[in-house]
Amino acid sequence: MQKVYVISGTMCTIDLWQYVFPKLKNILPVHIDITPATSFEEINQTILNHIEEPATIIGFSLGGFSAMNFSVHYPEKVKKLVVIAANTDGLSDSEIQLRKSTIDFLEKHTYKGISQARIQQFLHPDNHSNSEIISVIKKMDSDLGKDVLLHQLKATSTRLDISQKVLNLNISIFFITAENDALVNPKKLKEFAKKTEKGTYVMIKNCGHMIPLEKSEELASILNLTIN
C-alpha cells in the first residue's frame, strides 16, 4: 500500500473525501487536519509533524495551496504533489476585501451557517439541488463552526503569490482542475502547468469547485493512475 497524505480546503473535514477514499486502490490515505492552524507557518509545521518523507501529498483548494507552499519550504521532503482545484496566486484585492468584510461581520454577528448562495458558488449548476452533496458541505461547515471559519479566514488571507517558487520545484506535480470552477480558472492553471518542470494537467468536465464531492469516481480513477 502506498501511503499518501491528504489536505482539505477551507471549512472542510475528512468528510470531503468520503466518496473518494473507498475507491482508491493500493493507496492508504492519511488525512492531515489543518483547521486548527492559525498561519501558513503552523500549517507547514502540522504537515511536518504528520508525514514520513519523501511524501506524496494530495491537496484540495486551500489544501492544494498549502501543499505547494509546504513543498516550496521543504522540497526535500516531498516526492510528488497532487493539486486539486487550487492555484499558486496570492489573493486578489477583491478577495482580500471580501474576506475582511466577512471577518468583520462574523465578529459582530451570530454565524447561521453557510448560505445556499455560497454553496451554489462552489458547485456546477447541475448540482445546485443535489441534496446529498449540499448536506455534506453543510455538515462540514456546522462541525467546524464559526470559530474555525474566523481563524481560517484570518490565517490564510496573507496568501502570497508562490508561482515562481513552485516553477522552481523539481518534483512531480499533477494539477487537477474542473471545467466550471468559479474559484480557480482552469485555463490559467493549464498554462501554468505547462511551464513547470514536471507538471501534468487534467481537467474534469461538467464540474464545479467541489471535485471530491461532485466527481468522486473520476477523481479516484485519476488518483489511482497518478499515484500507483
Stockholm file with secondary structure:
# STOCKHOLM 1.0

chainA/1-228         MQKVYVISGTMCTIDLWQYVFPKLKNILPVHIDITPATSFEEINQTILNHIEEPATIIGFSLGGFSAMNFSVHYPEKVKKLVVIAANTDGLSDSEIQLRKSTIDFLEKHTYKGISQARIQQFLHPDNHSNSEIISVIKKMDSDLGKDVLLHQLKATSTRLDISQKVLNLNISIFFITAENDALVNPKKLKEFAKKTEKGTYVMIKNCGHMIPLEKSEELASILNLTIN
#=GR chainA/1-228 SS CEEEEEECCTTCCGGGGTTTGGGCSSEEEEEECCTTCSSHHHHHHHHHHHCCSSEEEEEETHHHHHHHHHHHHCGGGEEEEEEESCCSCCCCHHHHHHHHHHHHHHHHSCCCCCCHHHHHHHSCGGGTTCHHHHHHHHHHHHHHHHHHHHHHHHHHSSCCCCHHHHHTCCSEEEEEEETTCSSSCHHHHHHHHHHSSSEEEEEESSCCSCHHHHSHHHHHHHHHHHHC
#=GC SS_cons         CEEEEEECCTTCCGGGGTTTGGGCSSEEEEEECCTTCSSHHHHHHHHHHHCCSSEEEEEETHHHHHHHHHHHHCGGGEEEEEEESCCSCCCCHHHHHHHHHHHHHHHHSCCCCCCHHHHHHHSCGGGTTCHHHHHHHHHHHHHHHHHHHHHHHHHHSSCCCCHHHHHTCCSEEEEEEETTCSSSCHHHHHHHHHHSSSEEEEEESSCCSCHHHHSHHHHHHHHHHHHC
//
